[in-house]
């Protein structure tokens, strides 16, 4: 570690050097790495009494390139969770009016989450819609704050009865989740669920639910409700979040994001927070944790995410159909084989590649992450159910097809740890898959 967040190194490094637990050369290396980067950034150019970070000023921080990057990051991170009957995107020409119901739709402060800097340029979702599109836009808070302890359901219901399109922007904020403030339940706070349901029932057409939150929330009620046609998760998208959400609602951004975590149902909060075992224990009713081991129900799975267009996948080639590992080990044996026994040469010799053809069958261009998973039904020795092997992002025009290559290292992607932390590969059949297409790989020991 070259630098830490806090004062630990400041307090203890001198003592560690005196006790010969840390060498001065380790400190020299850390300082060289740290200050080389700062010099490249220009932190020491100019007079630090006038500009704290040397040549870096507000103009260089807020360059067009940096603002474009902020927008691209926000656009790329939005995840489409539901889109019944292609409710989204809204038509920019035929949409008669749009009503926003949200305690946060007219605020951009929520976008930056924790550890934020000063935004260069920002707009709320309401402001972005009004600035970018010509249809009339109305707004009602619904709840005074994100905790939604005070709710104005009647006013929200009244305004949506006259609206052509309705978007509810709900979720959480830093008063409900942040560092040193953990949630104790997975549902939406306060009266949000009741408000969303009432507005959806009153609206003329199915409504859209946009979620602003860092952690997962159980929105099973919205997933099941046919009056809630679309669900978008925008996380805390940064300074350009308002524009990114507005563009996604109206078709100027085709969402391609994938969930980075499993969304568990409310009941998962009954699992003790202090029990951090990854693997399930059926004898104790323990479902395990993370997409790699969890055996219980999910609201949405890790890696889930829809698009305004349709993609299909097909494996074109896989350079290996079987892996023969016993001949690579110094000791002939049956059962799991140790990765350390294979060694670097053995590990290198069993690497293989796969080619996958992906086609955009829709009418919109899309930036699309392709996730390659390894799946195994043989979890009795502690192996994973699913393992993300690699991902590649591809940009496809309507009707376009590309072939994407993946390089697979079985010692990294097919192995699992035992109780001592040693890595092993099990015998049996695994499947590698992208989307709905899979190929079997036989591991022979």
C-alpha positions in Angstrom: 0.0 0.0 0.0 1.4 3.4 -1.0 -1.1 5.6 0.8 -4.0 5.0 3.2 -7.1 6.9 4.0 -6.7 8.0 7.6 -3.9 8.4 10.0 -2.8 4.8 10.6 0.5 5.1 8.7 1.3 8.5 10.2 1.0 7.0 13.7 2.7 3.7 13.3 5.2 3.7 10.4 8.1 5.1 12.4 7.6 2.4 15.1 7.4 -0.3 12.4 10.7 0.8 10.9 12.4 0.9 14.3 11.1 -2.7 14.9 12.3 -3.7 11.4 8.8 -4.7 10.4 9.0 -2.2 7.5 12.1 -1.2 5.6 13.0 2.3 4.6 13.2 1.0 1.0 9.5 0.1 1.2 8.7 3.7 2.2 11.0 5.1 -0.6 9.1 3.0 -3.1 5.7 4.2 -1.8 6.8 7.8 -1.9 8.3 7.4 -5.4 5.0 6.0 -6.7 2.9 8.6 -5.0 4.9 11.7 -5.9 5.6 10.5 -9.5 1.9 10.6 -10.1 1.4 13.9 -8.4 4.2 15.4 -10.5 2.7 14.0 -13.7 -0.6 15.7 -12.7 1.1 19.0 -12.2 0.5 19.3 -8.5 4.0 21.0 -8.1 3.8 23.4 -11.0 3.4 27.0 -10.0 3.1 28.6 -6.5 1.2 26.4 -4.0 0.4 29.5 -2.0 -1.8 30.7 -4.8 -3.0 27.4 -6.2 -3.1 24.4 -3.8 -2.7 21.9 -6.7 -0.2 23.8 -8.8 -1.3 24.0 -12.4 -4.6 22.3 -11.8 -7.4 24.8 -11.5 -11.2 24.8 -11.9 -10.8 25.2 -15.7 -8.7 22.1 -16.1 -10.9 20.1 -13.8 -14.0 21.2 -15.6 -12.7 20.7 -19.1 -15.1 19.5 -21.8 -13.4 16.1 -21.9 -13.9 15.7 -18.2 -17.6 16.7 -18.3 -18.1 14.4 -21.3 -16.6 11.6 -19.3 -18.9 12.3 -16.3 -21.9 12.1 -18.6 -20.7 8.9 -20.3 -20.1 7.3 -16.9 -23.6 8.2 -15.8 -25.2 6.9 -19.0 -23.2 3.7 -18.9 -24.1 2.9 -15.3 -27.9 3.1 -15.7 -29.5 -0.4 -15.5 -32.9 -1.2 -17.0 -34.6 -3.7 -14.7 -38.1 -3.9 -16.3 -39.6 -2.6 -19.6 -43.0 -4.2 -20.3 -44.5 -3.6 -23.7 -41.5 -1.4 -24.5 -42.9 1.4 -22.4 -39.5 3.1 -22.6 -38.2 5.1 -24.3 -40.8 7.8 -24.4 -41.4 9.4 -27.8 -39.9 12.9 -28.0 -42.5 13.9 -30.5 -45.8 12.3 -29.4 -45.4 12.6 -25.6 -48.1 15.1 -24.6 -46.9 15.8 -21.1 -44.8 14.2 -18.3 -45.3 14.4 -14.6 -42.5 13.7 -12.1 -43.4 12.5 -8.6 -40.3 12.5 -6.3 -38.7 14.1 -3.3 -35.5 14.3 -5.3 -36.4 14.9 -8.9 -35.8 18.6 -8.5 -32.5 18.3 -6.7 -29.1 17.4 -8.0 -27.4 17.1 -4.6 -28.4 13.4 -4.3 -26.4 12.4 -7.4 -22.9 12.7 -5.9 -23.3 10.3 -3.0 -20.4 10.2 -0.5 -16.9 11.8 -0.9 -18.1 14.2 -3.6 -16.2 17.1 -5.1 -17.7 20.3 -6.3 -19.7 19.6 -9.5 -18.6 21.5 -12.6 -22.1 21.7 -14.0 -25.2 19.8 -12.8 -28.9 19.7 -13.4 -31.7 17.9 -11.6 -33.8 15.3 -13.5 -36.6 17.9 -13.8 -34.3 20.6 -15.0 -32.7 18.3 -17.6 -36.1 17.2 -19.0 -37.2 20.8 -19.3 -33.9 21.9 -20.9 -33.7 19.0 -23.4 -37.2 18.3 -24.4 -40.2 20.3 -25.5 -43.1 18.5 -23.9 -44.7 20.1 -20.8 -43.3 18.8 -17.5 -45.0 18.9 -14.1 -43.6 18.1 -10.7 -44.9 17.0 -7.3 -42.8 15.9 -4.4 -45.1 13.2 -3.1 -42.8 12.9 0.0 -41.0 15.8 1.6 -37.8 13.8 1.9 -36.5 10.4 0.7 -37.4 8.8 4.1 -41.0 9.5 3.1 -42.4 9.7 6.7 -44.5 12.6 5.5 -46.5 11.8 2.3 -48.9 13.7 0.1 -50.6 10.9 -1.7 -53.8 12.7 -2.6 -52.0 15.6 -4.3 -49.7 13.2 -6.2 -52.7 11.1 -7.3 -54.6 14.2 -8.5 -51.8 15.5 -10.7 -51.1 12.2 -12.4 -54.7 11.7 -13.5 -54.1 14.4 -16.1 -50.6 13.3 -17.2 -49.8 11.5 -20.4 -46.6 10.0 -18.9 -45.7 9.5 -15.2 -42.2 9.0 -13.7 -41.6 8.3 -10.0 -38.1 9.0 -8.9 -37.7 7.2 -5.6 -35.1 5.3 -3.6 -32.7 6.4 -0.9 -30.2 9.2 -0.1 -27.2 9.8 2.2 -29.5 10.4 5.2 -30.5 6.7 4.8 -27.3 5.0 3.6 -23.7 6.1 3.8 -20.4 5.3 5.4 -21.1 4.6 9.1 -24.8 4.4 8.5 -26.0 0.9 7.4 -29.6 0.1 6.6 -31.3 -2.5 8.7 -33.9 -3.5 6.1 -34.0 -3.8 2.3 -37.4 -2.3 1.5 -38.0 1.3 0.4 -38.2 3.7 3.3 -41.4 5.1 4.9 -44.5 5.3 2.7 -42.7 5.1 -0.6 -44.1 1.7 -1.6 -47.7 2.9 -0.8 -47.2 6.1 -2.7 -45.7 4.4 -5.8 -48.6 1.9 -5.8 -51.3 4.6 -5.4 -49.8 6.7 -8.2 -49.4 3.8 -10.5 -53.1 2.8 -9.9 -54.3 6.3 -10.6 -52.2 7.0 -13.7 -53.8 6.7 -17.1 -50.9 4.6 -18.5 -48.3 2.4 -16.9 -45.7 4.4 -15.0 -41.9 4.4 -14.8 -40.0 3.9 -11.6 -36.5 5.4 -11.4 -34.4 4.3 -8.4 -31.7 6.5 -6.9 -29.8 4.4 -4.4 -26.4 2.9 -3.7 -27.4 -0.4 -2.3 -30.1 -2.9 -3.4 -33.7 -2.4 -2.5 -36.5 -5.0 -2.6 -38.9 -3.7 -5.3 -40.7 -7.0 -5.8 -44.0 -5.2 -5.5 -43.1 -3.0 -8.5 -41.6 -5.9 -10.5 -45.0 -7.7 -10.2 -47.3 -4.7 -10.7 -48.4 -4.4 -14.4 -49.2 -0.7 -13.8 -45.5 -0.1 -13.2 -44.2 -0.7 -16.8 -40.5 0.1 -16.4 -37.9 0.3 -13.7 -34.5 2.0 -14.0 -31.7 1.9 -11.4 -29.4 4.9 -11.7 -27.4 4.5 -8.5 -25.9 7.8 -7.5 -24.8 8.8 -11.0 -22.6 11.8 -10.4 -22.9 15.4 -11.5 -24.3 14.5 -15.0 -26.9 12.2 -13.5 -29.9 14.4 -14.3 -29.0 14.6 -18.0 -28.2 10.9 -18.2 -31.6 9.9 -16.7 -33.5 12.3 -18.9 -31.7 11.1 -22.0 -32.4 7.5 -21.0 -36.1 8.1 -20.5 -36.4 9.8 -23.9 -34.3 7.4 -26.0 -31.1 9.5 -26.4 -29.3 6.9 -24.3 -29.9 3.1 -24.7 -29.2 1.7 -21.2 -26.7 -1.2 -21.1 -25.7 -1.3 -17.5 -25.6 -4.5 -15.5 -26.2 -4.9 -11.7 -22.9 -5.1 -9.8 -24.6 -6.8 -6.8 -27.3 -9.3 -6.1 -30.7 -7.7 -5.1 -32.0 -9.7 -2.2 -35.6 -9.9 -1.0 -36.6 -8.2 2.3 -36.3 -11.5 4.2 -32.6 -11.6 3.7 -32.2 -9.0 6.4 -33.0 -11.7 8.9 -29.6 -13.3 8.2 -27.3 -12.1 10.9 -25.0 -9.3 9.6 -22.2 -10.8 11.7 -22.4 -14.1 9.8 -20.3 -13.6 6.8 -19.9 -17.1 5.6 -20.0 -17.2 1.8 -21.2 -20.8 1.4 -24.7 -21.9 2.2 -25.5 -24.3 5.1 -28.8 -26.0 4.4 -28.8 -27.7 7.9 -29.0 -24.2 9.5 -31.2 -22.6 6.8 -28.4 -20.4 5.8 -28.5 -19.4 2.1 -25.0 -18.2 1.7 -23.8 -14.8 0.3 -23.0 -13.2 -3.1 -24.0 -14.4 -6.5 -21.2 -17.0 -6.4 -22.8 -19.1 -3.5 -26.2 -17.7 -2.6 -29.0 -20.3 -3.0 -32.1 -18.3 -2.0 -34.5 -16.2 -4.0 -33.5 -12.9 -5.6 -35.3 -9.8 -6.7 -32.7 -9.3 -9.4 -29.5 -11.2 -10.0 -25.9 -9.9 -10.2 -25.2 -9.1 -13.8 -28.9 -8.5 -14.7 -29.8 -5.7 -17.0 -32.0 -5.1 -20.0 -31.8 -2.8 -23.1 -34.0 -1.0 -25.5 -32.7 -3.4 -28.1 -32.4 -7.2 -28.3 -29.1 -9.0 -28.4 -28.5 -12.7 -29.3 -25.3 -14.6 -28.6 -23.8 -17.7 -30.1 -20.5 -19.5 -29.4 -18.6 -19.8 -32.7 -15.7 -21.7 -31.3 -14.2 -23.0 -28.0 -10.5 -24.1 -28.3 -10.9 -26.8 -25.7 -13.8 -29.1 -24.8 -12.0 -31.1 -22.2 -9.2 -30.4 -19.6 -7.0 -33.3 -18.6 -5.4 -32.3 -15.4 -3.9 -35.5 -13.8 -1.1 -35.7 -16.3 0.0 -32.2 -15.3 0.2 -33.0 -11.6 3.2 -34.5 -9.9 0.9 -36.8 -7.9 -1.7 -39.0 -9.7 -4.9 -38.8 -7.7 -8.7 -38.7 -7.9 -10.8 -35.9 -6.7 -10.1 -32.2 -6.7 -6.6 -31.2 -7.9 -4.6 -28.4 -6.3 -3.8 -25.4 -8.4 -0.4 -25.1 -6.7 0.4 -28.7 -7.9 -0.2 -27.6 -11.5 2.3 -24.9 -11.2 2.7 -21.9 -13.5 3.6 -24.1 -16.6 0.6 -26.4 -16.0 -1.7 -23.4 -15.5 -0.5 -21.8 -18.7 -0.9 -25.0 -20.7 -4.6 -25.4 -19.9 -5.7 -21.9 -20.9 -8.2 -21.7 -23.7 -10.2 -19.2 -25.7 -13.8 -18.8 -26.9 -15.3 -16.8 -29.7 -18.9 -15.5 -29.3 -21.0 -13.9 -32.0 -23.3 -11.1 -30.8 -26.0 -9.5 -32.9 -28.1 -6.4 -32.2 -31.6 -7.2 -33.5 -33.2 -4.0 -32.4 -33.7 -0.5 -33.9 -31.3 1.3 -31.6 -27.5 1.4 -31.3 -26.3 0.1 -28.0 -23.2 0.0 -25.8 -23.4 -3.5 -24.4 -21.4 -5.4 -21.8 -21.0 -9.1 -22.6 -20.6 -11.1 -19.4 -19.0 -14.6 -19.6 -19.9 -16.8 -16.6 -18.7 -20.3 -15.6 -21.5 -22.4 -14.0 -21.2 -25.7 -12.1 -23.7 -28.0 -10.5 -21.0 -29.7 -8.5 -20.9 -27.5 -5.4 -20.5 -30.3 -2.8 -16.8 -29.6 -2.2 -17.4 -25.9 -1.7 -17.3 -24.8 -5.3 -19.1 -21.8 -6.7 -22.5 -21.9 -8.4 -21.5 -19.2 -10.8 -18.3 -17.2 -11.4 -17.9 -14.2 -13.6 -14.9 -15.1 -15.9 -14.6 -12.0 -18.0 -16.6 -9.2 -19.6 -16.2 -7.3 -22.8 -18.0 -4.2 -23.8 -19.1 -3.9 -27.4 -20.9 -1.1 -29.3 -23.3 -2.3 -32.0 -25.4 -0.4 -34.5 -28.9 -1.7 -35.4 -28.6 -5.1 -37.2 -24.8 -5.2 -36.6 -23.0 -8.4 -35.7 -19.5 -8.8 -34.1 -17.4 -11.6 -32.9 -15.8 -11.2 -29.5 -13.0 -13.2 -28.1 -12.6 -14.3 -24.5 -9.4 -15.8 -22.9 -10.1 -18.2 -20.1 -7.7 -19.4 -17.4 -9.2 -22.4 -15.6 -6.9 -22.0 -12.6 -8.5 -18.6 -11.9 -12.0 -19.1 -13.2 -12.8 -22.8 -12.4 -11.1 -23.1 -9.0 -12.4 -22.6 -5.5 -10.8 -22.3 -2.0 -10.8 -24.9 0.7 -11.0 -24.0 4.4 -7.2 -23.3 4.5 -7.4 -20.9 1.5 -5.7 -23.3 -1.0 -7.2 -23.3 -4.5 -8.6 -26.5 -6.1 -10.3 -27.5 -9.3 -13.0 -30.2 -9.2 -13.6 -33.0 -11.6 -16.8 -32.9 -13.7 -18.6 -30.8 -16.2 -18.8 -27.0 -16.1 -20.5 -24.7 -18.5 -19.3 -21.4 -19.8 -22.1 -19.1 -21.0 -22.9 -15.6 -22.4 -26.5 -14.7 -22.2 -28.6 -17.8 -23.0 -25.9 -19.7 -24.9 -23.6 -22.2 -23.1 -20.8 -24.6 -23.9 -19.8 -27.6 -21.7 -16.2 -28.0 -20.5 -15.2 -31.4 -19.1 -12.6 -31.4 -16.4 -10.9 -34.8 -16.2 -8.7 -35.8 -13.3 
